[in-house]
Amino acid sequence: MKIRPTGVIPPMTTPFRKDGEIDFKQVAPQVDWLIGAGSHGMAAGGSTGEGHTLDHEEYRDLVAATVEAAKGRAPVIAGIIVDSTRDAIRRGKLVRDMDVAALQVTPVHYLFKPDDQAMVDHFRRMADETGMPIIIYNVVPWSYLSPALLTRIMNEVPLVVGVKQSAGDLKLFADLMMMAPGKLIYSAVDALMYPSYALGAHGSIAAILSAAPHASVELWDAVKAGDHVRALDLHKKLLTLWNAVVSDNLPACTRYSQSLQGLPKTFSRAPMPEASPAQQAAIKKALEGLGASGQRVEAAE
């Protein structure tokens, strides 16, 4: 692995127009904004980016636009959310010749969960056929992988370099940190970034980072500096924002938070509803508490 991405890595929202098509010219302003906020990388085509709605060509073009906009200033991780080994491999091959640091891949998310060996084989075939570093995005509730299985996959498939650990059980996160000390473990426990960092997380890839990148980077820096008074204060304010955005329309709420901080207004793909008036009011109030509302978007140097 040429780059071991660490730190705050926001999963970008995908800039859809109202008609549902991607507005590719809005990718660069978001990349510049995230880098300007101090983000250490970015992920494209993940769940916050509604990657499950993208066809193959859109996925390829979105990752290409993100890499082009990043211009080597920060690593880009490409999300893959599909339902078969064949489809996952095809998407990986579409981006493997781009300057992509790693693939972020969910287990299959259809209703029927593969057994442990089938799961190992899924990631082994992906690694063998794409040659790309892989980060397992452990998020699918009915296909959730235990720390033991995650560790087995990483041990048996060297190109599986890490895990993005989602859901709210911090003990599972702590167990994984202890069982796989040589691997990259990222927190996607949005409500509990502060304790995740205190437990030694190598970084984070989570929607809250895209909703409030400046404060999220400040929290990471505070924990690294041992300033736990500041970290706890930021945790409380970010938790207030998380409580405002977390919902079945999380991507829409995340993009609304971004629009309040100066990014151009974009839309989610139907049938996802936009942020409701109540959600908008709560998000505005939470951003005001963070001092983030109304921040200008400036291109990073």
C-alpha positions in Angstrom: 0.0 0.0 0.0 1.6 3.2 -1.2 -0.3 5.4 1.2 -1.8 4.5 4.6 -4.6 7.0 4.9 -5.1 8.2 8.5 -6.9 11.0 10.3 -10.2 12.6 9.3 -11.5 11.3 6.0 -15.0 12.7 5.2 -17.2 10.6 2.9 -18.3 13.1 0.3 -21.9 13.8 -0.7 -22.5 13.2 -4.4 -23.7 16.5 -6.0 -26.9 15.4 -7.8 -29.0 18.0 -9.6 -32.8 18.1 -9.0 -33.3 15.8 -12.0 -31.2 13.2 -10.4 -28.1 13.5 -12.7 -24.7 14.2 -11.2 -23.4 17.7 -11.5 -19.7 16.9 -11.9 -18.6 20.5 -11.8 -19.7 20.6 -8.1 -17.2 17.9 -7.1 -14.2 20.2 -7.0 -15.7 22.8 -4.7 -16.5 20.1 -2.1 -13.0 18.6 -2.4 -11.4 22.1 -1.9 -13.7 22.8 1.0 -12.8 19.6 2.8 -9.1 20.0 2.2 -9.4 23.6 3.3 -11.0 22.5 6.5 -7.9 20.3 7.2 -9.3 16.9 6.2 -6.6 14.3 5.7 -8.4 12.6 2.8 -11.8 11.9 1.3 -14.1 9.0 0.3 -16.2 9.1 -2.8 -19.2 6.9 -3.6 -19.8 5.7 0.0 -23.2 5.6 1.7 -23.2 9.3 2.5 -22.5 9.7 -1.2 -25.5 7.5 -2.1 -23.1 5.1 -3.8 -25.7 2.4 -3.9 -27.6 4.5 -6.5 -24.7 4.9 -8.9 -24.4 2.9 -12.1 -20.9 1.7 -13.2 -20.2 4.6 -15.5 -21.3 7.2 -12.9 -19.2 5.6 -10.3 -16.1 5.6 -12.5 -16.7 9.2 -13.5 -17.3 10.4 -9.9 -14.1 8.8 -8.6 -12.2 10.2 -11.6 -13.6 13.7 -10.9 -12.7 13.4 -7.2 -9.1 12.3 -7.9 -8.7 15.1 -10.4 -10.0 17.7 -8.0 -7.8 16.4 -5.2 -4.6 16.9 -7.3 -2.6 14.7 -5.0 -3.2 16.9 -2.0 -5.0 14.2 0.0 -5.7 10.5 -0.6 -9.0 9.4 -2.2 -10.8 6.3 -1.1 -13.4 4.8 -3.5 -16.5 3.3 -2.0 -18.2 0.2 -3.4 -21.7 -0.8 -2.3 -22.9 -3.7 -4.4 -24.6 -7.1 -4.0 -22.2 -9.5 -5.6 -18.5 -10.4 -5.8 -18.7 -10.0 -9.6 -20.1 -6.5 -9.4 -17.6 -5.4 -6.7 -14.7 -6.7 -8.8 -16.0 -4.9 -11.9 -16.1 -1.6 -10.0 -12.7 -2.0 -8.5 -11.3 -2.6 -11.9 -12.9 0.6 -13.2 -10.8 2.7 -10.8 -7.7 0.7 -10.1 -5.7 2.7 -12.7 -6.7 6.0 -11.0 -4.7 7.5 -8.1 -7.0 5.8 -5.6 -5.5 4.9 -2.2 -7.9 2.1 -1.4 -11.4 0.6 -2.0 -14.0 0.9 0.8 -16.1 -2.2 0.3 -19.3 -3.3 2.1 -20.1 -7.0 2.6 -23.0 -7.9 0.3 -26.2 -6.3 1.6 -28.9 -8.4 0.3 -31.1 -10.2 2.9 -29.2 -13.5 3.0 -25.8 -13.5 4.8 -23.0 -15.5 3.3 -21.2 -17.8 5.8 -17.8 -17.0 7.1 -15.8 -18.9 4.4 -17.9 -17.3 1.6 -17.2 -13.9 3.1 -13.4 -14.6 3.2 -13.6 -15.8 -0.4 -15.5 -12.6 -1.4 -12.8 -10.3 -0.3 -10.0 -12.7 -1.4 -11.4 -12.6 -5.0 -11.7 -8.9 -4.9 -8.1 -8.5 -3.8 -6.8 -11.1 -6.3 -8.6 -9.6 -9.3 -8.2 -5.9 -8.6 -4.8 -5.8 -6.9 -6.2 -2.9 -4.8 -5.9 -2.3 -1.0 -9.3 -2.9 0.5 -11.0 -1.4 3.6 -14.0 -3.4 4.8 -16.9 -1.1 5.5 -18.6 -3.0 8.3 -22.1 -1.5 8.2 -24.7 -3.9 7.0 -26.9 -4.8 10.0 -27.9 -8.3 8.7 -24.4 -9.0 7.3 -22.4 -7.5 10.2 -18.9 -9.1 10.6 -17.6 -9.9 14.0 -14.1 -8.7 15.2 -13.0 -12.3 14.9 -14.1 -12.7 11.3 -12.7 -9.3 10.3 -9.4 -10.2 11.8 -9.4 -13.6 10.0 -10.1 -11.9 6.6 -7.3 -9.4 7.2 -4.9 -12.1 8.2 -5.8 -14.4 5.3 -6.0 -11.6 2.6 -3.1 -9.2 3.0 -4.6 -6.6 0.6 -7.4 -6.2 3.1 -5.6 -3.5 5.0 -8.3 -2.3 7.4 -11.8 -1.9 8.6 -14.3 1.0 8.7 -16.2 0.0 11.8 -19.7 1.3 11.9 -22.8 1.0 14.2 -22.9 2.1 17.8 -21.2 -0.6 19.8 -17.9 0.8 21.0 -16.9 -2.5 22.7 -16.8 -4.2 19.3 -14.6 -1.3 18.1 -12.3 -1.7 21.1 -12.2 -5.5 20.6 -11.2 -5.0 16.9 -8.5 -2.5 17.9 -7.0 -5.2 20.2 -7.3 -8.1 17.8 -5.9 -6.4 14.7 -3.2 -4.1 16.0 -1.3 -3.9 12.8 -4.3 -2.9 10.6 -6.0 0.4 9.9 -9.1 0.7 12.0 -11.3 3.7 11.2 -14.3 4.8 13.3 -17.7 5.3 11.7 -19.3 5.5 15.1 -20.4 9.1 14.4 -21.8 9.8 17.9 -18.6 8.6 19.6 -15.6 10.0 17.7 -13.9 11.3 20.8 -13.7 7.9 22.6 -12.9 6.2 19.3 -9.9 8.4 18.9 -9.0 7.9 22.6 -9.0 4.1 22.0 -6.5 4.6 19.3 -8.5 4.7 16.0 -6.2 5.4 13.1 -8.8 7.7 11.7 -12.5 8.1 10.8 -14.7 7.9 7.8 -18.1 9.0 8.8 -21.0 11.3 7.8 -20.5 13.7 10.7 -17.1 14.6 9.3 -18.7 15.8 6.0 -21.4 17.6 7.9 -18.8 19.5 10.1 -15.3 19.0 8.8 -13.7 22.0 10.6 -14.8 20.9 14.0 -14.1 17.2 13.2 -10.5 18.0 12.4 -10.2 20.1 15.5 -11.5 17.2 17.6 -8.9 14.9 16.0 -6.2 17.4 16.7 -7.3 18.0 20.3 -7.2 14.3 21.1 -3.7 14.0 19.5 -2.5 16.9 21.6 -4.0 15.5 24.8 -6.4 18.4 25.2 -9.3 16.4 26.5 -11.1 19.4 27.9 -11.4 20.8 24.4 -12.1 17.4 22.9 -15.0 16.8 25.3 -16.5 20.2 24.5 -16.3 19.5 20.7 -17.7 16.0 21.3 -20.8 17.4 22.9 -21.3 19.9 20.1 -20.7 17.4 17.4 -23.1 14.9 19.1 -25.8 17.6 19.0 -25.3 17.9 15.3 -25.3 14.2 14.8 -28.6 13.9 16.7 -29.9 16.5 14.2 -28.8 14.7 11.0 -29.1 11.0 11.8 -32.1 9.7 10.1 -33.1 7.6 7.1 -32.4 10.6 5.0 -28.9 11.1 6.5 -27.2 12.0 3.1 -29.8 14.7 2.5 -29.3 16.1 6.0 -25.5 16.0 5.6 -25.7 18.0 2.3 -28.1 20.5 3.9 -25.4 21.0 6.7 -22.8 21.6 3.9 -25.0 24.1 2.1 -25.3 26.2 5.3 -21.5 26.4 5.3 -21.3 27.7 1.8 -21.3 24.7 -0.6 -23.7 25.0 -3.5 -27.1 23.5 -3.0 -27.4 20.0 -4.4 -30.0 17.2 -4.1 -30.4 13.6 -3.1 -31.6 11.0 -5.6 -35.2 10.0 -5.5 -36.9 8.6 -3.5 -34.8 10.0 -0.6 -36.6 13.1 0.8 -34.8 16.3 1.5 -34.2 17.5 5.1 -37.5 18.4 6.7 -38.2 21.8 8.2 -37.7 20.4 11.7 -34.4 18.8 10.6 -33.3 22.0 9.0 -34.0 24.0 12.2 -32.1 21.5 14.4 -29.1 21.4 12.0 -28.9 25.2 11.9 -29.0 25.4 15.7 -26.3 22.7 16.0 -24.0 24.4 13.5 -24.5 27.7 15.3 -23.3 26.0 18.5 -20.2 24.9 16.6 -19.7 28.3 15.1 -19.8 26.7 11.6 -22.9 28.2 10.1 -22.2 30.6 7.3 -18.5 29.7 6.8 -17.3 30.7 3.4 -16.1 28.1 0.9 -12.5 28.7 -0.1 -10.3 26.7 -2.3 -7.3 25.1 -0.5 -3.9 26.4 -1.5 
